[in-house]
Amino acid sequence: MGRESSGVPPQVHEEVEARITIAMRPGFRSLNVALACAMVTGEALRQLQGTPEA
């Protein structure tokens, strides 16, 4: 997760192979980082059909 005001730093983008973005309405600047993390985690769990077995 990146800063609410500026997102993930450029050096992080250079190191990763994949990125996840959250669509936003035009004119909205940012989401609260905790809310964004919850959205991404919830979607990942949905796609994986819940938490993995221990």
N, C-alpha and C positions, 0 to 999 in steps of 0.2 A: 504494500500500500504506500501511496505517496502522500505528500502534504496536501491539505485541503486547497491551498491557494495555487500550487504549481504542479501537482502531480509527482510522478516518480522522476528522480534526477536522470539526466541524459546518460550517465555512466551505467546506470542499471539497465536502461534500454539496450545499450551496447552489449551487455553480458548475457541477456536472456534469449531463449529461442522462441518463446511464445508470449503473448500479452492478452490480457482481458480488459475490455473497455465496457463502461456502462453508458448506455444511450441516455442523453439528457435533452430536454427541450431547449430550443434556441433561447439565448438570453440568460440561462442559468449558468452560474460560474463554477460552482463546486458542490459536492456532497460532503457531509460529515464523514470523516474517515471510518468511524465505528459503523455507521449505517452502510457505507460502501462495502466494508468487510463482511458484514452480515448478509448483504445481498449476494455477494460472490460466493460465500460459503454455502448459503441456502441453495443457490442454483447448482453448485457442484454436488451437494448431497442429493438434490433432486435427480440430476443426471446419473449419479451412481446408485440410485435407488436406496438411499440411506447410508448409514455409517458402515464402514467395512467391519467384518468379523475380526475379533481380537485373536 
